[in-house]
């Protein structure tokens, strides 16, 4: 496969005196671009504010499961290899002295392959797709605070351009898609719930012969030295081939771990990779960039997802899957859910009827993932204990049938109605679990 092709830059609109819109979307990452695309496709006038310019770098593993593939296909993105995508067959799991290859399940609801693409390229592509659908994109425009009417309802945002010029945008409904910081939500008193799962991820790119790989590679144990001869590091790792001569190598640590916020994660990544085979090239001299890190807001750790005219979408609402740390497909799906609620709301007059339509969004979020994320929170607590994690890897990995079930559970890949026994077990387990709110 050739190196990924760069996406066309989205066309940017300049802020002026006519900044009103039907809907205002703050943040043009996967959740914002998805919401803007679906809103514009429905014929609404959508203004999207992005504080940076495209292309821009984001800390991410760059690997997508079939759930992410489906979300891209639904937005009309060409995910073929000729368009610069690296396809993968499944997940290679390493731990407990075992190495297991798990193909993605063959399902009706999801395609049977995952993808790899640098976030700098992916995000520009998604933003461009929203612009092509009719959304207005304002780059280098940061939202600083919500604008409120006399009743305390959000009616827009105040912001500033890269030149520090103050600007304002007004719309009857605002979507905050600004990521883990959730600054606009915090202005309304919606803060992160510290009892919900939170992760930290760091990653770095290296030139490596592992660049072409049919599988995403996940390490369930990270040893500081040779296994069983030194300390087990608190976290899990990944090595994803990028298909362009480099790999994305990184690790994640959960807040259920004793080492959370007590560890130098960048040094931890280096110590782990220094113990991988020399021929892989995952050494300082082969690094192509500094090590960068970011928080992973999981399991609905900021709610409510709707309040006073503003919807929290994607990472702003803690939509990352606590089972596997995957965020892009949930960001894109929540953007679509939010857009569907807003389209219905704006077809109604302002008042109680419109509010009922907007409340459908948090209800949809709970219905889709609330129970699943509660299961994920319990999972996070368990694997935060090293003896439990070691027992799971050493006794689970030797059983491929069990691990195929675990793959479906962790990646949230099941058919709801016509699946096999494992699908039915996971779906029943999820239905019996109270939804997180």
N, C-alpha and C positions, 0 to 999 in steps of 0.2 A: 504494500500500500504506500502511496506517496504521502508526503507531509500534508497535514490538514490545510485546506484552502482557507484564506482569510475571508470573513464575511464582509459584505458591503456595509459601509458605515451608514447608520441610520441618519435621516435628514433631521436636523435640529431646527426648531422654531425659536425665534427671538421673543423674549418677554417684552410686552408693550402695554398699552393702556386697555387692551381688549382681552384680558386674561380670564374672563369668565368661561365656564364650561358646564356641561351637564354633570360630569363626574371628574373629580380631581384624584389622580393617583400619584402618591409620593414614593418614589423609588422605582427604578427601571430594571431591577434584577428579574429573576425568573417569575416571582409572584406578581410583580408590577407589570411586567411585559405581558404575561398571560392574561391578567385581568383587563389590561388595556386592549389587548387583541380581541377578547370576547365582547367587551363593551362596544368597541368600534364596529365590530362585525354586526352588532345589533342595531347600528345606526346612531349611536349616541356620540355626542361631542366630548371627547376625552382629552384632558391635558395631563401629561406625565412629567413630573419633575425629577431630574436626576442630578445629584450634587457633583458627580464627576463627568468625565467624557468617555466615550467608547473609542477604541477598546480599553477596558480597564481590568486589572488583575483582581481575582478573588481567591481566598484560600479555600481549596476544595480538593477532593481526591480525583476529580475529573471523570470518574467512572459512573455510569448509569446502569441500573438494573432494567429489566423489561418494563417496570412501572414508569420509569423516566422515558423510555423509548415510546411508550404509548402516548404519554402527554405531549411529546414533540410531534408525533404523527397527527394527533388531533388538531394541532395548531397549523398543520399544513407544511411542516418542515420536512425537507428531503433528507432522510437519514441514511441514504445509500453510501456505500464506500466510495463511489465515484465523486460524491460531494464532500469528501474529506473526513468521513466518520470511520473510526476503527470499531469493528464489531467484535463482540466477545460471546463465547458459548456458555459461560457460567462462572462459577466461583471455585478457585483452588484454595482449600483450607489447610493450614499448616499449624500443628500443635500436638503436644503430647507424644512427640516422636512419629507422628503420622502425617501423611500428605494425601489429601483426598480431592478428587476432581468431581464437582457437582454441576451437571448441566442445568441450565434454566428449565423449569417445567414447561411442558407443551400444553398450553391452556387456551381456552376460547377467549378469555378476557384480555390476555396480554400476548404480545409477540414473543417468540422464543429466543430472542437475543438481546443483549445489552449493548451499550455504546461507550466510547471514550472520546472526549473532545475537550481541549483546554477551555476553562471558564471564560478567559478573555475573548475567545472566539464565540463561544456559545451565547454569552449574554448579549453581545453585539447582534448576533443573528436573531435572537428573540425580540430585542428592541426594534430591529428593522422590520420584523414581521408585524409588530403592532403598528408601526408607522405606515406600512403598506396597507393595513386594514383601515387606516384613517385617523389614528391617534396623533396628537400633537406632542412632540417630545421637546422638552426644554432641558438641555444639558447645562452643566456648570451652574445649576440653580438649586440651592439648598433651602429646604423648608426649615424655619427656625421655631415656629410656634403656630398653634391653630388659631384661627379667627373665630370668635364666638358671637352669637347674637345675644339679645337681652335675656333670653331664657337659658343661656349656657350651652346652646347647641352649636356644633361645629358647622361653619358656613364657608370655610376656606382656610388658607394658610398664608402667613407672612413668611417672606424668605429674602434671600440675597443672592446676587450673581457672583461670579468669580471676581468681578471688579468691585465687590462690596456694595453694589447698587441695591437698595431695598426694592423689593417687588412684592406684590400680593396677587393671589389667585382666589377666585370665589367659585363655589359650586355647592349645590344643595346636599351633595354626598361626597365624602372624602374617604379614600382608601389609604391607609398607611401600610406601605410595603417597604419600609426603610431598614428592615433587618433587625438583628439582635438588639440594637440599642433601644429601639422603641421610644424615641424621644417624644414624638407627638402623643403617644399613648400615655407616657409619664406625665405630660402636661395636664392630662385629664384624670390623673390619679390612678392610672392602670399600671401597676408595677409587676415585676417578675416575682413569681411564687418560688421562694428558695427551697420549698419542700419537693418541688418537681424536678425531674432529671435535667442536668446540664452537663455538657461535655466541653472539652477543649481539644482542638485538633491542630497539629503542626505538619507542614509538608515542605518538601524541597524537590526540585527537578535535578536529575543527573543524566549525563550521557551514559548509555548502558546497552549492552547487547540484548538485554531483556525487553527492548523497546517493542518488539513484535510478539504479542502474546494473545492467544485465543481465550485466556481466562483472566478475570480479576483475581489478584492474589491477596488473601487475608491471613494474617498471622495472629493466632489466638493467644500466643505466649511470646513475650519479649524478654530475652535473657541478656543481662549485662555480663557477657562472657559466655562460655560454653554452657549449654543446658545442664542443669543439675550440679554445676560446679560453682555457680555464683548466684547473685540475686535475680529474682523474677521481678521485672519492671512492671509498674501498675498501668496496664493499658493493652491495646491491641494495635496491630500495624497493618499497613497495606503497601503493596508494590504494584502499580498499574502501568503497563506498557503504553506509551503514547503513540507509537507508530511512526515517529518522526526522528528517531535516534535517541530519544530520552525516555525516562520513566518518571512517574510521580511516586515518590516514596514518602510515607507519612505515618503518623500514629495518632490515636485518640485516647483520652483519659476521661473517665466518668466521675461525677461528683460523689458517687457512692464508694469510690476508691479512697483508701487511707492516704494515698499520695497526692490527692487532688489539691491544687494550689500550694503544695509543699515541694514541688518538683520543678527543676529547670527543664522544661519540655524540649527545648532546642538541643540541649546537651544530651538529653535522654535519646532523642532520635539519632544523634551521631553515634552514641555508644552502641545502640542496637545495630545500626547499619555497619559499624566497624567489625561486627562479628559475622556478617554475611560473607559468602565466598568472594575472594579477591576478583575473580573473573567477571563478577557482575558489575564491577566498577562503581559501587556505591560509596565512594570516598570523596573527601574534601576536594581533591584536585579535579574531580569530574563534575562537581556541582556547577550548575548554570545560573544559580540565583541564590540569594540569602534564604535561610529558613524563615518561614512566616507562619503565624498562628491566628486562630480565630475561635470564638465561642460557638457552641452548638446548642441552641435553645430547643429543648425537647419536650414532648409529652404535654403540650398546651401549658407551658409554664408562664404564660401571660394571658389572662382572661379578665373580663369577658371579651369575646371577639367582636362584639358590636356595642357601642355606647354613644349616645348623643350625636348621631349623624356621622360617625366614623367607624369603619370596619378595619379590624386588625387582620392582616393577610400574610401568609408565609412565616418567615422567621420572626416577624414582629409579634405574631401570636403563638410562638413556640411550636411550630408545626413539624419540626424534625422528628423522624421516627426514632424512638428511644431504643428499639431493638438493634438497629444497625447504623445509626447516625446519618442515614440518607435524608437529604433535605430538598433537592431540586424537584423531584416529582410531586412532593407534598406542597411545595410552594406553588407550583404550576396548577395543581388541582384546586388548591384553596383559592387561587386567583380566579379560576373558572367558576367555583361555587359562589364567590363574592359577586362576580359579574352577573350571574343568573339572578341572584337576589336583587341586585340593583336595577336590572332591566325591568323586573316586575314592579319594583317599588316606584320607579319613575313613570310607570304607566298609570299610577294612581295619584290623586290629589294629595298635597302635603297634609299631614295629620295622622290620625290613628291608623287608617288603612295602610298608608305608606310604611308606618312603623312596623306593622305586623309583617309586611313583606320583607323588611330588612332583618327582622328577628329570625327569619327563615335561615339566614346565613349561619349564625352560631348553632342553631338546631341541626343544620346539615353537617357542620363540622363534628358535632358530638355523635351524630348518627353514623357518620363514615368511620371515624377513628377514635371516638371517646373510649369505648371498651377496649379496643386494641391497645391504645396508649396506656391504659391502666395496667394491662398485662405487661406492657413494656417497662413500666415503672418498677413492677415487682422483679422483672428480669434484671434490670439495672442494679437493684439492691443485691441480688444473688451473686452476679458475676463480679461485683465489687469486692467480694471476699476471695482472696487468692486460692484457698483450699477448695472452694466450690468450683471456681473456674478450672483449676487443674483436674479435678475429678470429672468435670463435664468433658474436657478435651480428651482425657486419657481413656475414659470409658465410652464416650459417645462416638468419637471419630472412627473407631474400628468397625462401626455398624453403618454401612452406606444407606440402608433403607431409613434408619432413624435420622441420619443427617440430611437426607432429601426432605424429610418432614420438617426438620429444623430450618432448612433453607427457605421453604415456603413460608414458615412462620415469621422468620426474621426479616425477609424481604417483602412480606405482605402480598404474596402472590398466590391467590386461590381463585377458583371459579365459584361464584356464589350459588349456582343452582345445579349445574351438570358436572361437577368435579368428581374426583375419586374419593376414596375413603379418607385420605389425609386432609383433603379440602373440607370434607364434611366435619371432621373432628375439630379442625381449627375454627371453622365457622360456628359450630355449636359452642365451643369454648368462649369465643368472642361474644356470642349472644348472651351467654350466662353471666358475663362479667359486667358489673355496673359501670356505666360510662363515666369517665373523668369529666369534671366541669371546671 
